[in-house]
Amino acid sequence: MPPVETTVVLTATIPAGLPANQKVVGELQLDPALGAQTQLQVPQTESWVIEDLYVSAEQGIDCIVELKKNLRDTIGRTAPINSLLISNPSRPRIKPVMLARGDILTVEVQNLTAGGESDTDITTYLKLVRFVR
Amino acid sequence: MGLTGNLKEMAIPALGAWIYPTAKDWANRFVGGMGLPLGGVDLGALVVAVGAAYGMEKTRGNTRAFLAGLGIGAIAQIISGFASPSTLLGGSRSVQSAPTQVGPESEAQAYIASLG
């Protein structure tokens, strides 16, 4: 079966008044039918490659996204997300990472500036390539 | 015979059948080849079947029941070996079931390498 390219929506909420450089847990949505989840597990019949992470528009608070495997190992860290506009072809790229079957993907979002007067939602996108047996 | 007796009668052969895969692995180590195919039959299974039959001749009671279970496990595998399509085609079950290196993991690694 040929690889399947999928876009995962990554959302996080930076609470109002949160000091800078704190980490919040992001939510990942692989499929609208499944809803947003704090963890995604690679099915036993698949392997995944995370190839790109980008934003479609400038976010209210600039952040860094950290990708974690199996709830402990950091496997990737982005540049500040406001430099990752999809319209910028020369944007910095993450090093592609592989997740094997059974691996668990989680994300943490670190705000580079303090939270505003109200909660700020952050939305970024992960380009995921799924290899299915 | 009460319920306890019936359960015991079933449990001892079942224990033999449960032990069978381990016994087969040991037999294969003893004869020097893991799952050496013999016309589709695992050689270890054959050794266990013969050993269990021989042991049943020499023993009685619970030991004999245990060996019967062990032997049934071995005979079931031998029959399935004969019945497998790979045997009919002249292939080997052991070779066919060997793990392969081609899978989603290796495809994903090759993909990452191709990204440079």
gemmi code that builds the backbone of each chain (N, CA, C; Angstrom):
import gemmi

chains = {
    "A": [
        ("MET", (0.848, -1.198, 0.000), (0.000, 0.000, 0.000), (0.885, 1.251, 0.000)),
        ("PRO", (0.592, 2.214, -0.864), (1.425, 3.425, -0.894), (1.259, 4.236, 0.385)),
        ("PRO", (2.281, 5.036, 0.714), (2.165, 5.849, 1.927), (0.996, 6.823, 1.845)),
        ("VAL", (0.416, 7.087, 3.002), (-0.747, 7.982, 3.063), (-0.328, 9.266, 3.770)),
        ("GLU", (-0.469, 10.375, 3.065), (-0.110, 11.658, 3.662), (-1.312, 12.215, 4.414)),
        ("THR", (-1.099, 12.586, 5.661), (-2.198, 13.042, 6.518), (-1.777, 14.325, 7.223)),
        ("THR", (-2.731, 15.194, 7.417), (-2.455, 16.408, 8.189), (-3.081, 16.274, 9.573)),
        ("VAL", (-2.267, 16.448, 10.571), (-2.758, 16.396, 11.949), (-2.856, 17.826, 12.462)),
        ("VAL", (-4.009, 18.161, 13.006), (-4.188, 19.511, 13.560), (-3.745, 19.480, 15.017)),
        ("LEU", (-2.830, 20.398, 15.348), (-2.319, 20.471, 16.721), (-2.807, 21.771, 17.338)),
        ("THR", (-3.526, 21.644, 18.428), (-4.046, 22.841, 19.098), (-3.564, 22.875, 20.549)),
        ("ALA", (-3.451, 24.072, 21.053), (-3.097, 24.244, 22.467), (-3.693, 25.567, 22.926)),
        ("THR", (-3.960, 25.654, 24.190), (-4.483, 26.900, 24.742), (-3.490, 27.447, 25.770)),
        ("ILE", (-3.054, 28.657, 25.511), (-2.169, 29.320, 26.481), (-3.084, 30.105, 27.432)),
        ("PRO", (-3.111, 29.703, 28.700), (-4.037, 30.370, 29.631), (-3.667, 31.837, 29.854)),
        ("ALA", (-4.667, 32.616, 30.168), (-4.442, 34.040, 30.442), (-3.443, 34.192, 31.590)),
        ("GLY", (-2.511, 35.095, 31.405), (-1.571, 35.403, 32.474), (-0.483, 34.371, 32.704)),
        ("LEU", (-0.410, 33.343, 31.863), (0.635, 32.318, 32.054), (2.007, 32.953, 31.813)),
        ("PRO", (2.941, 32.817, 32.755), (4.277, 33.402, 32.527), (4.929, 32.797, 31.289)),
        ("ALA", (5.910, 33.504, 30.746), (6.598, 33.022, 29.544), (7.371, 31.740, 29.843)),
        ("ASN", (7.598, 30.990, 28.791), (8.420, 29.767, 28.842), (7.836, 28.642, 29.700)),
        ("GLN", (6.534, 28.600, 29.764), (5.883, 27.466, 30.424), (5.437, 26.486, 29.332)),
        ("LYS", (5.198, 25.257, 29.748), (4.759, 24.257, 28.768), (3.324, 23.840, 29.038)),
        ("VAL", (2.565, 23.777, 27.960), (1.205, 23.234, 28.068), (1.095, 22.043, 27.113)),
        ("VAL", (0.213, 21.145, 27.465), (0.040, 19.946, 26.641), (-0.844, 20.281, 25.443)),
        ("GLY", (-0.393, 19.883, 24.274), (-1.174, 20.137, 23.073), (-2.123, 18.990, 22.769)),
        ("GLU", (-3.114, 19.280, 21.937), (-4.064, 18.238, 21.519), (-3.894, 17.990, 20.026)),
        ("LEU", (-3.989, 16.726, 19.661), (-3.762, 16.320, 18.273), (-5.047, 15.756, 17.694)),
        ("GLN", (-5.358, 16.189, 16.492), (-6.561, 15.655, 15.835), (-6.155, 15.030, 14.497)),
        ("LEU", (-6.165, 13.710, 14.491), (-5.783, 12.975, 13.278), (-6.948, 12.926, 12.303)),
        ("ASP", (-8.122, 12.818, 12.877), (-9.322, 12.687, 12.051), (-10.453, 13.419, 12.767)),
        ("PRO", (-11.212, 14.240, 12.047), (-12.298, 14.970, 12.722), (-13.272, 14.042, 13.455)),
        ("ALA", (-13.433, 12.831, 12.923), (-14.364, 11.898, 13.560), (-13.853, 11.438, 14.924)),
        ("LEU", (-12.545, 11.472, 15.107), (-11.965, 11.006, 16.377), (-11.874, 12.119, 17.412)),
        ("GLY", (-11.901, 13.376, 16.948), (-11.780, 14.489, 17.874), (-10.334, 14.694, 18.295)),
        ("ALA", (-10.102, 15.711, 19.133), (-8.739, 16.030, 19.574), (-8.356, 15.141, 20.745)),
        ("GLN", (-7.098, 14.682, 20.710), (-6.606, 13.818, 21.776), (-5.235, 14.308, 22.227)),
        ("THR", (-4.924, 14.074, 23.485), (-3.603, 14.491, 23.961), (-2.525, 13.488, 23.554)),
        ("GLN", (-2.939, 12.293, 23.147), (-1.978, 11.268, 22.714), (-2.486, 10.615, 21.439)),
        ("LEU", (-1.558, 10.290, 20.565), (-1.903, 9.466, 19.400), (-0.997, 8.246, 19.444)),
        ("GLN", (-1.597, 7.079, 19.258), (-0.785, 5.864, 19.235), (-0.745, 5.305, 17.827)),
        ("VAL", (0.455, 4.956, 17.390), (0.618, 4.397, 16.052), (0.009, 2.984, 16.045)),
        ("PRO", (-0.910, 2.696, 15.126), (-1.484, 1.340, 15.073), (-0.409, 0.280, 14.826)),
        ("GLN", (-0.705, -0.931, 15.210), (0.266, -2.029, 15.087), (0.636, -2.333, 13.645)),
        ("THR", (-0.203, -1.896, 12.704), (0.075, -2.209, 11.302), (0.724, -1.034, 10.570)),
        ("GLU", (1.130, 0.005, 11.314), (1.622, 1.215, 10.640), (2.944, 1.714, 11.228)),
        ("SER", (3.630, 2.533, 10.438), (4.734, 3.366, 10.933), (4.473, 4.772, 10.419)),
        ("TRP", (4.872, 5.756, 11.205), (4.604, 7.132, 10.799), (5.919, 7.905, 10.674)),
        ("VAL", (5.910, 8.856, 9.743), (7.011, 9.817, 9.657), (6.410, 11.211, 9.794)),
        ("ILE", (6.917, 11.967, 10.759), (6.494, 13.373, 10.884), (7.506, 14.175, 10.087)),
        ("GLU", (7.005, 14.828, 9.060), (7.914, 15.435, 8.089), (7.971, 16.947, 8.193)),
        ("ASP", (6.873, 17.539, 8.635), (6.829, 19.005, 8.612), (5.858, 19.486, 9.690)),
        ("LEU", (6.107, 20.697, 10.164), (5.194, 21.329, 11.113), (5.092, 22.798, 10.704)),
        ("TYR", (3.886, 23.289, 10.539), (3.743, 24.655, 10.043), (2.497, 25.321, 10.622)),
        ("VAL", (2.406, 26.608, 10.425), (1.190, 27.357, 10.794), (0.632, 27.988, 9.522)),
        ("SER", (-0.690, 28.176, 9.516), (-1.296, 28.773, 8.322), (-1.410, 30.284, 8.464)),
        ("ALA", (-1.307, 30.757, 9.711), (-1.366, 32.202, 9.953), (-0.596, 32.488, 11.236)),
        ("GLU", (-0.177, 33.741, 11.383), (0.581, 34.099, 12.581), (-0.282, 33.883, 13.833)),
        ("GLN", (0.310, 33.305, 14.855), (-0.421, 33.006, 16.078), (-0.303, 34.158, 17.086)),
        ("GLY", (-1.297, 34.278, 17.953), (-1.352, 35.371, 18.922), (-0.160, 35.380, 19.866)),
        ("ILE", (0.313, 34.211, 20.229), (1.496, 34.094, 21.089), (2.465, 33.160, 20.378)),
        ("ASP", (3.704, 33.607, 20.258), (4.693, 32.760, 19.585), (5.115, 31.636, 20.544)),
        ("CYS", (5.292, 30.471, 19.999), (5.577, 29.299, 20.837), (6.607, 28.405, 20.164)),
        ("ILE", (7.094, 27.469, 20.937), (7.919, 26.383, 20.397), (7.158, 25.090, 20.664)),
        ("VAL", (7.161, 24.217, 19.674), (6.460, 22.935, 19.838), (7.499, 21.837, 20.018)),
        ("GLU", (7.252, 21.015, 21.023), (8.152, 19.897, 21.303), (7.377, 18.599, 21.069)),
        ("LEU", (7.939, 17.725, 20.252), (7.303, 16.436, 19.971), (7.906, 15.385, 20.881)),
        ("LYS", (7.062, 14.571, 21.478), (7.568, 13.557, 22.406), (7.086, 12.173, 22.003)),
        ("LYS", (7.967, 11.214, 22.229), (7.615, 9.825, 21.920), (7.513, 9.039, 23.222)),
        ("ASN", (6.483, 8.250, 23.297), (6.276, 7.355, 24.455), (6.342, 8.097, 25.788)),
        ("LEU", (5.842, 9.329, 25.760), (5.634, 10.144, 26.955), (6.935, 10.575, 27.640)),
        ("ARG", (8.095, 10.330, 27.013), (9.336, 10.700, 27.697), (10.425, 11.230, 26.776)),
        ("ASP", (10.563, 10.665, 25.587), (11.691, 11.055, 24.738), (11.297, 12.219, 23.825)),
        ("THR", (12.080, 13.293, 23.869), (11.844, 14.413, 22.951), (12.439, 14.047, 21.598)),
        ("ILE", (11.603, 14.024, 20.577), (12.090, 13.598, 19.260), (12.147, 14.762, 18.275)),
        ("GLY", (11.645, 15.901, 18.677), (11.701, 17.053, 17.772), (11.314, 18.328, 18.485)),
        ("ARG", (11.880, 19.421, 18.005), (11.597, 20.732, 18.612), (11.632, 21.740, 17.474)),
        ("THR", (10.612, 22.554, 17.405), (10.516, 23.476, 16.268), (11.219, 24.794, 16.576)),
        ("ALA", (11.388, 25.568, 15.520), (11.739, 26.976, 15.695), (10.457, 27.681, 16.189)),
        ("PRO", (10.535, 28.938, 16.634), (9.302, 29.655, 17.010), (8.258, 29.550, 15.883)),
        ("ILE", (7.051, 29.164, 16.256), (6.080, 28.776, 15.219), (5.693, 29.919, 14.278)),
        ("ASN", (5.829, 31.153, 14.738), (5.464, 32.243, 13.832), (6.462, 32.404, 12.682)),
        ("SER", (7.578, 31.650, 12.764), (8.509, 31.644, 11.617), (8.201, 30.472, 10.685)),
        ("LEU", (7.140, 29.722, 11.003), (6.848, 28.507, 10.231), (5.608, 28.665, 9.344)),
        ("LEU", (5.409, 29.879, 8.854), (4.241, 30.110, 7.978), (4.341, 29.250, 6.715)),
        ("ILE", (3.255, 28.593, 6.384), (3.274, 27.695, 5.220), (3.555, 28.461, 3.928)),
        ("SER", (3.230, 29.756, 3.951), (3.467, 30.566, 2.749), (4.950, 30.882, 2.553)),
        ("ASN", (5.749, 30.565, 3.542), (7.188, 30.830, 3.451), (7.914, 29.547, 3.047)),
        ("PRO", (8.314, 29.434, 1.790), (8.925, 28.188, 1.343), (10.275, 27.910, 1.976)),
        ("SER", (10.931, 28.964, 2.491), (12.243, 28.738, 3.097), (12.152, 28.672, 4.625)),
        ("ARG", (10.967, 28.363, 5.126), (10.822, 28.285, 6.588), (11.698, 27.158, 7.143)),
        ("PRO", (12.131, 27.291, 8.389), (12.926, 26.215, 8.973), (12.092, 24.934, 9.102)),
        ("ARG", (12.717, 23.822, 8.799), (11.997, 22.535, 8.856), (12.469, 21.743, 10.070)),
        ("ILE", (11.577, 20.893, 10.570), (12.013, 19.973, 11.624), (12.740, 18.807, 10.970)),
        ("LYS", (13.572, 18.165, 11.747), (14.228, 16.961, 11.248), (13.153, 15.863, 11.213)),
        ("PRO", (12.962, 15.194, 10.055), (11.913, 14.170, 10.010), (12.163, 13.082, 11.057)),
        ("VAL", (11.086, 12.673, 11.700), (11.213, 11.648, 12.735), (10.245, 10.506, 12.455)),
        ("MET", (10.670, 9.322, 12.867), (9.837, 8.144, 12.645), (9.226, 7.660, 13.954)),
        ("LEU", (7.982, 7.232, 13.854), (7.332, 6.580, 14.988), (6.981, 5.170, 14.538)),
        ("ALA", (7.444, 4.197, 15.286), (7.171, 2.803, 14.928), (5.823, 2.375, 15.504)),
        ("ARG", (5.391, 1.197, 15.097), (4.088, 0.704, 15.573), (4.057, 0.669, 17.101)),
        ("GLY", (2.939, 1.111, 17.624), (2.762, 1.104, 19.081), (3.298, 2.341, 19.785)),
        ("ASP", (4.108, 3.153, 19.090), (4.649, 4.357, 19.731), (3.522, 5.357, 20.019)),
        ("ILE", (3.741, 6.142, 21.054), (2.739, 7.155, 21.440), (3.333, 8.534, 21.176)),
        ("LEU", (2.583, 9.359, 20.482), (3.014, 10.724, 20.184), (2.257, 11.696, 21.085)),
        ("THR", (3.013, 12.577, 21.742), (2.400, 13.672, 22.494), (3.153, 14.950, 22.127)),
        ("VAL", (2.546, 16.090, 22.419), (3.221, 17.357, 22.121), (3.110, 18.301, 23.309)),
        ("GLU", (4.132, 19.112, 23.445), (4.106, 20.169, 24.458), (4.380, 21.489, 23.755)),
        ("VAL", (3.673, 22.492, 24.187), (3.806, 23.817, 23.554), (4.324, 24.787, 24.608)),
        ("GLN", (5.420, 25.433, 24.253), (6.069, 26.359, 25.201), (5.863, 27.789, 24.716)),
        ("ASN", (5.214, 28.609, 25.539), (4.961, 29.999, 25.124), (6.215, 30.852, 25.319)),
        ("LEU", (6.557, 31.619, 24.301), (7.774, 32.440, 24.391), (7.506, 33.795, 25.044)),
        ("THR", (6.219, 34.153, 25.059), (5.846, 35.386, 25.790), (4.691, 35.045, 26.729)),
        ("ALA", (4.472, 35.893, 27.699), (3.434, 35.596, 28.696), (2.040, 35.597, 28.066)),
        ("GLY", (1.138, 34.827, 28.696), (-0.247, 34.796, 28.234), (-0.899, 36.161, 28.335)),
        ("GLY", (-1.898, 36.404, 27.500), (-2.558, 37.715, 27.479), (-3.618, 37.831, 28.555)),
        ("GLU", (-4.550, 38.740, 28.319), (-5.617, 38.955, 29.304), (-6.661, 37.856, 29.241)),
        ("SER", (-6.719, 37.202, 28.104), (-7.628, 36.039, 27.987), (-6.856, 34.867, 27.384)),
        ("ASP", (-7.468, 33.710, 27.446), (-6.810, 32.512, 26.907), (-6.515, 32.703, 25.416)),
        ("THR", (-5.401, 32.165, 24.967), (-5.023, 32.277, 23.556), (-4.921, 30.879, 22.949)),
        ("ASP", (-5.659, 30.663, 21.887), (-5.590, 29.366, 21.207), (-4.501, 29.391, 20.148)),
        ("ILE", (-3.752, 28.311, 20.106), (-2.672, 28.143, 19.133), (-3.067, 26.985, 18.216)),
        ("THR", (-2.894, 27.168, 16.928), (-3.175, 26.072, 15.990), (-2.000, 25.898, 15.040)),
        ("THR", (-1.481, 24.708, 15.001), (-0.416, 24.394, 14.038), (-0.798, 23.077, 13.347)),
        ("TYR", (-0.043, 22.729, 12.329), (-0.356, 21.520, 11.542), (0.896, 20.663, 11.399)),
        ("LEU", (0.684, 19.364, 11.519), (1.775, 18.401, 11.336), (1.529, 17.655, 10.043)),
        ("LYS", (2.558, 17.568, 9.222), (2.445, 16.708, 8.042), (2.969, 15.323, 8.440)),
        ("LEU", (2.057, 14.370, 8.341), (2.351, 13.000, 8.770), (2.247, 12.088, 7.563)),
        ("VAL", (3.238, 11.234, 7.388), (3.154, 10.247, 6.312), (3.017, 8.879, 6.967)),
        ("ARG", (1.932, 8.197, 6.646), (1.637, 6.895, 7.277), (2.009, 5.771, 6.324)),
        ("PHE", (2.779, 4.835, 6.847), (3.134, 3.636, 6.083), (2.321, 2.476, 6.659)),
        ("VAL", (1.463, 1.924, 5.818), (0.515, 0.913, 6.289), (0.900, -0.438, 5.699)),
        ("ARG", (0.884, -1.455, 6.539), (1.214, -2.802, 6.061), (0.080, -3.348, 5.205)),
    ],
    "B": [
        ("MET", (-17.194, -41.340, 39.633), (-16.132, -40.348, 39.795), (-16.757, -38.943, 39.898)),
        ("GLY", (-16.311, -38.161, 40.859), (-16.898, -36.845, 41.081), (-16.354, -35.801, 40.112)),
        ("LEU", (-16.849, -34.584, 40.321), (-16.446, -33.474, 39.440), (-14.937, -33.217, 39.531)),
        ("THR", (-14.401, -33.329, 40.755), (-12.965, -33.090, 40.948), (-12.144, -34.081, 40.129)),
        ("GLY", (-12.589, -35.310, 40.150), (-11.884, -36.346, 39.385), (-11.915, -36.066, 37.899)),
        ("ASN", (-13.078, -35.640, 37.408), (-13.202, -35.320, 35.971), (-12.296, -34.154, 35.579)),
        ("LEU", (-12.286, -33.126, 36.443), (-11.444, -31.959, 36.162), (-9.983, -32.362, 36.114)),
        ("LYS", (-9.595, -33.231, 37.033), (-8.207, -33.682, 37.084), (-7.869, -34.469, 35.814)),
        ("GLU", (-8.815, -35.294, 35.405), (-8.587, -36.094, 34.190), (-8.371, -35.200, 32.973)),
        ("MET", (-9.077, -34.070, 32.955), (-8.923, -33.156, 31.814), (-7.696, -32.261, 31.972)),
        ("ALA", (-7.418, -31.885, 33.216), (-6.363, -30.888, 33.448), (-4.977, -31.436, 33.129)),
        ("ILE", (-4.730, -32.679, 33.464), (-3.369, -33.207, 33.278), (-3.008, -33.311, 31.789)),
        ("PRO", (-3.883, -33.892, 30.940), (-3.544, -33.859, 29.499), (-3.455, -32.426, 28.959)),
        ("ALA", (-4.321, -31.540, 29.479), (-4.289, -30.136, 29.015), (-2.950, -29.496, 29.358)),
        ("LEU", (-2.424, -29.848, 30.542), (-1.114, -29.340, 30.948), (-0.040, -29.835, 29.973)),
        ("GLY", (-0.155, -31.088, 29.588), (0.790, -31.653, 28.616), (0.744, -30.903, 27.298)),
        ("ALA", (-0.477, -30.620, 26.832), (-0.635, -29.902, 25.558), (-0.100, -28.480, 25.667)),
        ("TRP", (-0.288, -27.898, 26.863), (0.161, -26.515, 27.074), (1.695, -26.439, 27.070)),
        ("ILE", (2.300, -27.479, 27.618), (3.773, -27.526, 27.698), (4.372, -27.821, 26.319)),
        ("TYR", (3.549, -28.375, 25.418), (4.081, -28.875, 24.148), (4.987, -27.891, 23.381)),
        ("PRO", (4.582, -26.610, 23.181), (5.456, -25.721, 22.393), (6.870, -25.615, 22.970)),
        ("THR", (6.958, -25.558, 24.327), (8.277, -25.485, 24.960), (9.049, -26.778, 24.705)),
        ("ALA", (8.331, -27.903, 24.852), (8.985, -29.201, 24.635), (9.492, -29.308, 23.199)),
        ("LYS", (8.694, -28.797, 22.274), (9.088, -28.859, 20.858), (10.349, -28.015, 20.614)),
        ("ASP", (10.388, -26.820, 21.226), (11.572, -25.969, 21.061), (12.825, -26.655, 21.599)),
        ("TRP", (12.674, -27.295, 22.780), (13.818, -28.005, 23.358), (14.234, -29.165, 22.456)),
        ("ALA", (13.228, -29.854, 21.922), (13.535, -30.991, 21.043), (14.285, -30.505, 19.808)),
        ("ASN", (13.862, -29.368, 19.286), (14.533, -28.822, 18.103), (15.974, -28.435, 18.419)),
        ("ARG", (16.200, -27.883, 19.616), (17.576, -27.557, 20.006), (18.385, -28.843, 20.123)),
        ("PHE", (17.749, -29.870, 20.657), (18.439, -31.138, 20.862), (18.856, -31.742, 19.517)),
        ("VAL", (17.968, -31.660, 18.538), (18.303, -32.267, 17.244), (19.074, -31.300, 16.346)),
        ("GLY", (19.278, -30.094, 16.845), (20.201, -29.187, 16.156), (19.600, -28.340, 15.057)),
        ("GLY", (18.350, -28.062, 15.107), (17.794, -27.174, 14.085), (16.442, -26.656, 14.508)),
        ("MET", (16.281, -25.352, 14.494), (14.984, -24.795, 14.896), (13.971, -24.988, 13.771)),
        ("GLY", (12.975, -25.789, 14.045), (11.892, -25.967, 13.078), (12.372, -26.556, 11.766)),
        ("LEU", (13.384, -27.434, 11.831), (13.894, -28.047, 10.609), (12.755, -28.733, 9.851)),
        ("PRO", (12.473, -28.330, 8.643), (11.326, -28.915, 7.955), (11.633, -30.317, 7.438)),
        ("LEU", (10.668, -31.162, 7.540), (10.828, -32.529, 7.051), (9.551, -32.813, 6.261)),
        ("GLY", (9.538, -32.357, 5.023), (8.327, -32.501, 4.215), (7.175, -31.733, 4.832)),
        ("GLY", (7.463, -30.566, 5.398), (6.396, -29.766, 5.993), (6.187, -30.051, 7.463)),
        ("VAL", (6.890, -31.070, 8.012), (6.710, -31.404, 9.426), (7.875, -30.836, 10.224)),
        ("ASP", (7.539, -30.196, 11.328), (8.555, -29.695, 12.230), (9.237, -30.904, 12.888)),
        ("LEU", (10.544, -30.987, 12.762), (11.261, -32.158, 13.284), (11.107, -32.262, 14.803)),
        ("GLY", (11.086, -31.115, 15.473), (10.898, -31.117, 16.925), (9.577, -31.760, 17.308)),
        ("ALA", (8.528, -31.463, 16.537), (7.203, -32.043, 16.800), (7.260, -33.564, 16.665)),
        ("LEU", (8.010, -34.006, 15.680), (8.134, -35.449, 15.440), (8.850, -36.114, 16.615)),
        ("VAL", (9.902, -35.472, 17.092), (10.651, -36.025, 18.229), (9.755, -36.094, 19.465)),
        ("VAL", (8.991, -35.015, 19.704), (8.112, -34.996, 20.878), (7.041, -36.081, 20.747)),
        ("ALA", (6.488, -36.249, 19.552), (5.437, -37.255, 19.356), (5.972, -38.654, 19.629)),
        ("VAL", (7.148, -38.939, 19.096), (7.742, -40.265, 19.301), (8.100, -40.465, 20.777)),
        ("GLY", (8.680, -39.413, 21.364), (9.058, -39.498, 22.778), (7.838, -39.705, 23.668)),
        ("ALA", (6.755, -38.973, 23.372), (5.541, -39.109, 24.180), (4.952, -40.508, 24.029)),
        ("ALA", (4.961, -41.031, 22.812), (4.409, -42.370, 22.578), (5.241, -43.412, 23.333)),
        ("TYR", (6.549, -43.247, 23.278), (7.440, -44.188, 23.971), (7.206, -44.097, 25.485)),
        ("GLY", (7.113, -42.859, 25.983), (6.904, -42.658, 27.409), (5.575, -43.232, 27.882)),
        ("MET", (4.560, -43.115, 27.043), (3.237, -43.649, 27.426), (3.273, -45.165, 27.586)),
        ("GLU", (4.126, -45.791, 26.811), (4.286, -47.243, 26.902), (4.852, -47.641, 28.264)),
        ("LYS", (5.731, -46.769, 28.771), (6.497, -47.125, 29.967), (5.856, -46.625, 31.267)),
        ("THR", (4.869, -45.774, 31.161), (4.340, -45.147, 32.385), (2.848, -45.413, 32.532)),
        ("ARG", (2.340, -45.000, 33.679), (0.906, -45.158, 33.958), (0.394, -43.900, 34.668)),
        ("GLY", (-0.904, -43.829, 34.841), (-1.529, -42.791, 35.668), (-1.329, -41.377, 35.130)),
        ("ASN", (-1.001, -40.470, 36.078), (-0.920, -39.049, 35.733), (0.180, -38.770, 34.711)),
        ("THR", (1.299, -39.459, 34.837), (2.410, -39.233, 33.899), (1.966, -39.617, 32.488)),
        ("ARG", (1.252, -40.723, 32.413), (0.788, -41.179, 31.107), (-0.214, -40.167, 30.522)),
        ("ALA", (-1.087, -39.637, 31.373), (-2.074, -38.644, 30.905), (-1.370, -37.384, 30.413)),
        ("PHE", (-0.340, -36.977, 31.148), (0.441, -35.792, 30.766), (1.110, -36.015, 29.405)),
        ("LEU", (1.716, -37.180, 29.244), (2.390, -37.475, 27.976), (1.391, -37.570, 26.826)),
        ("ALA", (0.171, -38.038, 27.140), (-0.867, -38.113, 26.096), (-1.185, -36.713, 25.577)),
        ("GLY", (-1.302, -35.762, 26.508), (-1.571, -34.370, 26.104), (-0.440, -33.807, 25.267)),
        ("LEU", (0.787, -34.108, 25.709), (1.976, -33.654, 24.983), (1.972, -34.230, 23.562)),
        ("GLY", (1.677, -35.517, 23.495), (1.659, -36.192, 22.192), (0.574, -35.663, 21.281)),
        ("ILE", (-0.583, -35.349, 21.856), (-1.691, -34.812, 21.039), (-1.287, -33.470, 20.442)),
        ("GLY", (-0.621, -32.643, 21.264), (-0.137, -31.354, 20.756), (0.792, -31.551, 19.573)),
        ("ALA", (1.726, -32.511, 19.705), (2.703, -32.768, 18.642), (2.012, -33.307, 17.389)),
        ("ILE", (1.101, -34.253, 17.590), (0.421, -34.850, 16.431), (-0.426, -33.800, 15.704)),
        ("ALA", (-1.071, -32.926, 16.497), (-1.879, -31.860, 15.875), (-0.993, -30.985, 14.983)),
        ("GLN", (0.218, -30.673, 15.460), (1.102, -29.823, 14.641), (1.585, -30.572, 13.396)),
        ("ILE", (1.873, -31.869, 13.566), (2.331, -32.655, 12.406), (1.235, -32.700, 11.343)),
        ("ILE", (-0.007, -32.944, 11.788), (-1.125, -32.997, 10.833), (-1.292, -31.648, 10.141)),
        ("SER", (-1.218, -30.555, 10.930), (-1.387, -29.231, 10.306), (-0.246, -28.953, 9.340)),
        ("GLY", (0.933, -29.508, 9.624), (2.071, -29.347, 8.716), (1.816, -30.027, 7.385)),
        ("PHE", (1.246, -31.236, 7.466), (0.936, -31.956, 6.233), (-0.163, -31.239, 5.444)),
        ("ALA", (-1.109, -30.665, 6.221), (-2.291, -30.088, 5.571), (-2.050, -28.697, 5.022)),
        ("SER", (-0.900, -28.098, 5.362), (-0.714, -26.708, 4.950), (-0.465, -26.609, 3.447)),
        ("PRO", (-1.014, -25.611, 2.808), (-0.826, -25.456, 1.364), (0.645, -25.358, 0.984)),
        ("SER", (1.468, -24.767, 1.880), (2.881, -24.609, 1.533), (3.542, -25.979, 1.376)),
        ("THR", (3.064, -26.951, 2.175), (3.619, -28.296, 2.061), (3.228, -28.903, 0.719)),
        ("LEU", (1.957, -28.711, 0.359), (1.487, -29.283, -0.901), (2.265, -28.702, -2.081)),
        ("LEU", (2.692, -27.459, -1.919), (3.448, -26.822, -2.999), (4.942, -27.110, -2.888)),
        ("GLY", (5.298, -27.907, -1.911), (6.706, -28.267, -1.759), (7.489, -27.259, -0.956)),
        ("GLY", (6.813, -26.317, -0.322), (7.518, -25.298, 0.454), (7.721, -25.753, 1.877)),
        ("SER", (8.201, -24.838, 2.675), (8.464, -25.173, 4.070), (7.742, -24.191, 4.968)),
        ("ARG", (7.037, -24.713, 5.957), (6.312, -23.839, 6.876), (7.265, -22.945, 7.653)),
        ("SER", (8.412, -23.507, 8.023), (9.350, -22.728, 8.835), (9.846, -21.514, 8.062)),
        ("VAL", (10.178, -21.731, 6.809), (10.690, -20.640, 5.984), (9.598, -19.599, 5.758)),
        ("GLN", (8.367, -20.091, 5.522), (7.279, -19.156, 5.225), (6.934, -18.271, 6.413)),
        ("SER", (7.125, -18.821, 7.620), (6.724, -18.037, 8.777), (7.879, -17.192, 9.321)),
        ("ALA", (9.037, -17.258, 8.686), (10.173, -16.476, 9.174), (9.859, -14.990, 9.079)),
        ("PRO", (10.297, -14.203, 10.093), (10.003, -12.773, 10.051), (10.699, -12.104, 8.870)),
        ("THR", (10.032, -11.160, 8.281), (10.626, -10.497, 7.123), (11.021, -9.076, 7.491)),
        ("GLN", (12.018, -8.567, 6.832), (12.533, -7.240, 7.147), (11.740, -6.148, 6.436)),
        ("VAL", (10.921, -6.523, 5.462), (10.171, -5.517, 4.715), (8.866, -5.248, 5.458)),
        ("GLY", (8.690, -4.026, 5.884), (7.488, -3.673, 6.617), (7.377, -2.179, 6.688)),
        ("PRO", (6.350, -1.687, 7.384), (6.173, -0.242, 7.469), (7.381, 0.473, 8.061)),
        ("GLU", (8.062, -0.176, 9.038), (9.220, 0.478, 9.667), (10.327, 0.732, 8.640)),
        ("SER", (10.652, -0.318, 7.868), (11.754, -0.137, 6.913), (11.347, 0.824, 5.796)),
        ("GLU", (10.071, 0.788, 5.424), (9.598, 1.755, 4.414), (9.732, 3.181, 4.934)),
        ("ALA", (9.365, 3.357, 6.211), (9.434, 4.698, 6.802), (10.881, 5.175, 6.882)),
        ("GLN", (11.785, 4.246, 7.257), (13.203, 4.625, 7.342), (13.755, 5.001, 5.969)),
        ("ALA", (13.348, 4.223, 4.956), (13.797, 4.518, 3.592), (13.259, 5.880, 3.150)),
        ("TYR", (12.042, 6.180, 3.563), (11.428, 7.463, 3.194), (12.211, 8.628, 3.810)),
        ("ILE", (12.552, 8.470, 5.107), (13.329, 9.525, 5.784), (14.667, 9.717, 5.077)),
        ("ALA", (15.300, 8.587, 4.719), (16.593, 8.677, 4.027), (16.440, 9.404, 2.697)),
        ("SER", (15.303, 9.189, 2.036), (15.095, 9.816, 0.728), (14.875, 11.334, 0.855)),
        ("LEU", (14.471, 11.764, 2.063), (14.258, 13.211, 2.258), (15.584, 13.952, 2.382)),
        ("GLY", (16.637, 13.198, 2.704), (17.974, 13.786, 2.758), (18.252, 14.527, 4.035)),
    ],
}
model = gemmi.Model(1)
for chain_id, residues in chains.items():
    chain = gemmi.Chain(chain_id)
    for i, (resn, *xyz) in enumerate(residues, 1):
        res = gemmi.Residue()
        res.name, res.seqid = resn, gemmi.SeqId(i, " ")
        for name, pos in zip(("N", "CA", "C"), xyz):
            atom = gemmi.Atom()
            atom.name, atom.element = name, gemmi.Element(name[0])
            atom.pos, atom.b_iso = gemmi.Position(*pos), 0.0
            res.add_atom(atom)
        chain.add_residue(res)
    model.add_chain(chain)
structure = gemmi.Structure()
structure.add_model(model)
structure.setup_entities()
